[in-house]
């Protein structure tokens, strides 16, 4: 089965410095996944995805 995101992914966080130095970002809302061609039939959901953004050259 191939799944497709039913809406645009968005994260929440404030970029305080650039390049990022350990800033933590969270999803603004859960991400629903549905079979391709049937966006109304949600079969999976991603509820959390904490990300730590850092830059190491």
N, CA, C and O atoms as a MOPAC input file, in Angstrom:
PM7 MOZYME 1SCF
protein

 N      0.84600 1    -1.16900 1     0.00000 1
 C      0.00000 1     0.00000 1     0.00000 1
 C      0.89500 1     1.23700 1     0.00000 1
 O      1.86000 1     1.31100 1     0.76100 1
 N      0.57800 1     2.18800 1    -0.84000 1
 C      1.28100 1     3.45900 1    -0.86300 1
 C      0.40500 1     4.49500 1    -0.19200 1
 O     -0.77000 1     4.64500 1    -0.52800 1
 N      0.99200 1     5.22100 1     0.77500 1
 C      0.23200 1     6.22400 1     1.50300 1
 C      0.62900 1     7.61900 1     1.06000 1
 O      1.74400 1     7.85100 1     0.59200 1
 N     -0.30200 1     8.53600 1     1.21600 1
 C     -0.08500 1     9.92600 1     0.86300 1
 C     -0.53400 1    10.80800 1     2.01700 1
 O     -1.53400 1    10.51800 1     2.67300 1
 N      0.20100 1    11.88300 1     2.26500 1
 C     -0.18100 1    12.84800 1     3.28300 1
 C     -1.41400 1    13.59200 1     2.79700 1
 O     -1.46000 1    14.01700 1     1.64200 1
 N     -2.41900 1    13.75900 1     3.65900 1
 C     -3.66100 1    14.40500 1     3.23800 1
 C     -3.62100 1    15.91900 1     3.36800 1
 O     -4.53500 1    16.59800 1     2.89900 1
 N     -2.57500 1    16.46500 1     3.99800 1
 C     -2.45200 1    17.92400 1     4.09800 1
 C     -0.98100 1    18.30200 1     4.20200 1
 O     -0.12000 1    17.42600 1     4.28900 1
 N     -0.69100 1    19.57600 1     4.19500 1
 C      0.68200 1    20.06400 1     4.20000 1
 C      1.31100 1    19.89200 1     5.57800 1
 O      0.71200 1    20.25000 1     6.59200 1
 N      2.51600 1    19.34300 1     5.60600 1
 C      3.27300 1    19.18300 1     6.84000 1
 C      3.74200 1    20.54100 1     7.32000 1
 O      4.23500 1    21.34500 1     6.53000 1
 N      3.59200 1    20.80500 1     8.61600 1
 C      4.07200 1    22.06500 1     9.18200 1
 C      4.70600 1    21.78800 1    10.53800 1
 O      4.18600 1    20.99700 1    11.32600 1
 N      5.81700 1    22.43500 1    10.80300 1
 C      6.47400 1    22.30700 1    12.09500 1
 C      6.36000 1    23.62300 1    12.84700 1
 O      6.08900 1    24.67200 1    12.26200 1
 N      6.57200 1    23.54900 1    14.15400 1
 C      6.48200 1    24.72700 1    14.99600 1
 C      7.81800 1    24.93300 1    15.67200 1
 O      8.35400 1    24.01200 1    16.28900 1
 N      8.35000 1    26.10900 1    15.56600 1
 C      9.62000 1    26.42700 1    16.19800 1
 C     10.07400 1    27.80100 1    15.77300 1
 O      9.59800 1    28.34500 1    14.77600 1
 N     10.98600 1    28.35600 1    16.52300 1
 C     11.52500 1    29.66800 1    16.20000 1
 C     12.99700 1    29.53200 1    15.89100 1
 O     13.77000 1    29.04200 1    16.71400 1
 N     13.37900 1    29.95900 1    14.72400 1
 C     14.78100 1    29.95300 1    14.35900 1
 C     15.41500 1    31.17000 1    15.02600 1
 O     15.21900 1    32.30300 1    14.58600 1
 N     16.17900 1    30.92500 1    16.09400 1
 C     16.74600 1    32.02100 1    16.87700 1
 C     18.09600 1    32.47700 1    16.34600 1
 O     18.44400 1    33.65000 1    16.48400 1
 N     18.85900 1    31.58300 1    15.74800 1
 C     20.14000 1    31.92300 1    15.13500 1
 C     20.30200 1    31.09700 1    13.87400 1
 O     19.69700 1    30.03300 1    13.74200 1
 N     21.11200 1    31.57700 1    12.95100 1
 C     21.39200 1    30.80400 1    11.75600 1
 C     22.89800 1    30.69600 1    11.58800 1
 O     23.58100 1    31.71800 1    11.65000 1
 N     23.43400 1    29.53300 1    11.38400 1
 C     22.75000 1    28.24300 1    11.28600 1
 C     22.19100 1    27.80600 1    12.63500 1
 O     22.66000 1    28.26800 1    13.67500 1
 N     21.17800 1    26.90600 1    12.63100 1
 C     20.53600 1    26.46200 1    13.86800 1
 C     21.54200 1    25.82000 1    14.82700 1
 O     22.46200 1    25.12000 1    14.40300 1
 N     21.35300 1    26.06400 1    16.10000 1
 C     22.24500 1    25.53300 1    17.13500 1
 C     21.43600 1    24.81600 1    18.21600 1
 O     21.36900 1    25.29400 1    19.34800 1
 N     20.83300 1    23.70200 1    17.89400 1
 C     20.11100 1    22.90500 1    18.88400 1
 C     18.67300 1    23.33300 1    19.10600 1
 O     18.08800 1    22.98300 1    20.13100 1
 N     18.07400 1    24.09000 1    18.16700 1
 C     16.67500 1    24.48500 1    18.29700 1
 C     15.77500 1    23.26100 1    18.12500 1
 O     16.03600 1    22.41400 1    17.27100 1
 N     14.71400 1    23.16700 1    18.93500 1
 C     13.78400 1    22.03300 1    18.88300 1
 C     12.49600 1    22.46600 1    18.18500 1
 O     11.94400 1    23.52600 1    18.47900 1
 N     12.02900 1    21.63700 1    17.26200 1
 C     10.80200 1    21.89500 1    16.51000 1
 C      9.82300 1    20.75500 1    16.74000 1
 O     10.23900 1    19.61000 1    16.92000 1
 N      8.52200 1    21.05400 1    16.73700 1
 C      7.45200 1    20.07300 1    16.89400 1
 C      6.45700 1    20.23100 1    15.74000 1
 O      6.41600 1    21.27700 1    15.09300 1
 N      5.66200 1    19.19500 1    15.48400 1
 C      4.58500 1    19.30400 1    14.50400 1
 C      3.50300 1    20.23200 1    15.04500 1
 O      3.22400 1    20.21200 1    16.24400 1
 N      2.88900 1    21.04400 1    14.18800 1
 C      1.78500 1    21.90400 1    14.60000 1
 C      0.51200 1    21.10300 1    14.79600 1
 O     -0.31500 1    21.45100 1    15.63800 1
 N      0.34400 1    20.04500 1    14.03600 1
 C     -0.84500 1    19.19200 1    14.11800 1
 C     -0.47200 1    17.79700 1    13.63700 1
 O      0.50000 1    17.64100 1    12.89900 1
 N     -1.23100 1    16.78000 1    14.04400 1
 C     -0.93500 1    15.42100 1    13.56200 1
 C     -1.01100 1    15.35500 1    12.03600 1
 O     -1.74600 1    16.11500 1    11.40600 1
 N     -0.24300 1    14.43700 1    11.45800 1
 C     -0.22700 1    14.24200 1    10.01100 1
 C     -0.99800 1    12.96500 1     9.70000 1
 O     -0.65400 1    11.88900 1    10.18900 1
 N     -2.04600 1    13.09000 1     8.88100 1
 C     -2.85400 1    11.94400 1     8.47500 1
 C     -2.32300 1    11.37700 1     7.16900 1
 O     -1.91900 1    12.12100 1     6.27500 1
 N     -2.32800 1    10.03800 1     7.06600 1
 C     -1.92400 1     9.36800 1     5.83800 1
 C     -3.07800 1     8.51500 1     5.32900 1
 O     -3.75100 1     7.83500 1     6.10400 1
 N     -3.29800 1     8.55900 1     4.03000 1
 C     -4.38700 1     7.82300 1     3.39400 1
 C     -3.85200 1     7.15900 1     2.12500 1
 O     -2.84500 1     7.60000 1     1.57100 1
 N     -4.52400 1     6.09800 1     1.66300 1
 C     -4.10900 1     5.47800 1     0.40200 1
 C     -4.17800 1     6.49100 1    -0.74000 1
 O     -5.07800 1     7.32900 1    -0.78500 1
 N     -3.21600 1     6.40300 1    -1.66000 1
 C     -3.22300 1     7.27800 1    -2.82800 1
 C     -4.53400 1     7.07200 1    -3.57300 1
 O     -4.91700 1     5.93400 1    -3.84100 1
 N     -5.21900 1     8.14500 1    -3.90800 1
 C     -6.48600 1     8.06600 1    -4.62400 1
 C     -7.69700 1     8.00000 1    -3.71700 1
 O     -8.82400 1     8.06000 1    -4.20800 1
 N     -7.50700 1     7.87700 1    -2.40000 1
 C     -8.63100 1     7.82400 1    -1.45600 1
 C     -8.29200 1     8.66400 1    -0.21800 1
 O     -8.14300 1     8.11400 1     0.87400 1
 N     -8.16700 1    10.00400 1    -0.37500 1
 C     -7.71800 1    10.85000 1     0.72100 1
 C     -8.66900 1    10.90200 1     1.91000 1
 O     -8.27800 1    11.36800 1     2.98100 1
 N     -9.89700 1    10.44100 1     1.75400 1
 C    -10.85300 1    10.45000 1     2.85800 1
 C    -10.71300 1     9.26200 1     3.79500 1
 O    -11.34500 1     9.23900 1     4.85100 1
 N     -9.90400 1     8.27700 1     3.43500 1
 C     -9.76200 1     7.06200 1     4.23300 1
 C     -8.41500 1     7.07700 1     4.95500 1
 O     -7.43700 1     6.51000 1     4.46800 1
 N     -8.37000 1     7.73200 1     6.12400 1
 C     -7.13500 1     7.83900 1     6.89400 1
 C     -6.84100 1     6.49200 1     7.54600 1
 O     -7.67500 1     5.95200 1     8.27100 1
 N     -5.64100 1     5.95000 1     7.28200 1
 C     -5.27300 1     4.64500 1     7.81800 1
 C     -4.08500 1     4.71100 1     8.77700 1
 O     -3.78200 1     3.73100 1     9.45800 1
 N     -3.41400 1     5.86000 1     8.83100 1
 C     -2.27100 1     6.02400 1     9.73600 1
 C     -2.15000 1     7.49600 1    10.10100 1
 O     -2.58400 1     8.37700 1     9.35900 1
 N     -1.54200 1     7.74500 1    11.27400 1
 C     -1.37100 1     9.12000 1    11.73000 1
 C     -0.03700 1     9.26200 1    12.45200 1
 O      0.31300 1     8.43600 1    13.29400 1
 N      0.69800 1    10.30800 1    12.12000 1
 C      1.94400 1    10.64800 1    12.79200 1
 C      1.60800 1    11.74900 1    13.79700 1
 O      1.22300 1    12.85200 1    13.40800 1
 N      1.75300 1    11.45000 1    15.08700 1
 C      1.32000 1    12.40700 1    16.10500 1
 C      2.45800 1    13.20400 1    16.71600 1
 O      2.23100 1    14.30100 1    17.22600 1
 N      3.66400 1    12.68700 1    16.67900 1
 C      4.79600 1    13.39500 1    17.26800 1
 C      6.04200 1    13.19900 1    16.41700 1
 O      6.30200 1    12.10500 1    15.91400 1
 N      6.78800 1    14.24500 1    16.26700 1
 C      8.03900 1    14.16800 1    15.51900 1
 C      8.94900 1    15.31000 1    15.98500 1
 O      9.20500 1    16.25400 1    15.23800 1
 N      9.44000 1    15.21100 1    17.24100 1
 C     10.32700 1    16.28700 1    17.70900 1
 C     11.63600 1    16.24300 1    16.92900 1
 O     12.21100 1    15.17600 1    16.71100 1
 N     12.09200 1    17.41100 1    16.51800 1
 C     13.31500 1    17.52500 1    15.74000 1
 C     14.23600 1    18.54600 1    16.40700 1
 O     13.79300 1    19.61700 1    16.82100 1
 N     15.48600 1    18.21100 1    16.50300 1
 C     16.49300 1    19.15600 1    16.97400 1
 C     17.34600 1    19.54400 1    15.78300 1
 O     17.99400 1    18.69800 1    15.16700 1
 N     17.34100 1    20.83500 1    15.46200 1
 C     18.07300 1    21.32500 1    14.30700 1
 C     19.41600 1    21.88700 1    14.75100 1
 O     19.48300 1    22.78400 1    15.59100 1
 N     20.47200 1    21.35000 1    14.18100 1
 C     21.82300 1    21.82700 1    14.44600 1
 C     22.61200 1    21.81400 1    13.14700 1
 O     22.25400 1    21.11200 1    12.20100 1
 N     23.66000 1    22.57500 1    13.10400 1
 C     24.50600 1    22.63400 1    11.91900 1
 C     25.93500 1    22.32300 1    12.32200 1
 O     26.52200 1    23.01200 1    13.15700 1
 N     26.48300 1    21.28400 1    11.72300 1
 C     27.87400 1    20.91500 1    11.97100 1
 C     28.57100 1    20.83400 1    10.62500 1
 O     28.34400 1    19.88500 1     9.87400 1
 N     29.42100 1    21.81500 1    10.29900 1
 C     30.06600 1    21.80200 1     8.97500 1
 C     31.05900 1    20.65200 1     8.84200 1
 O     31.68600 1    20.49600 1     7.79400 1

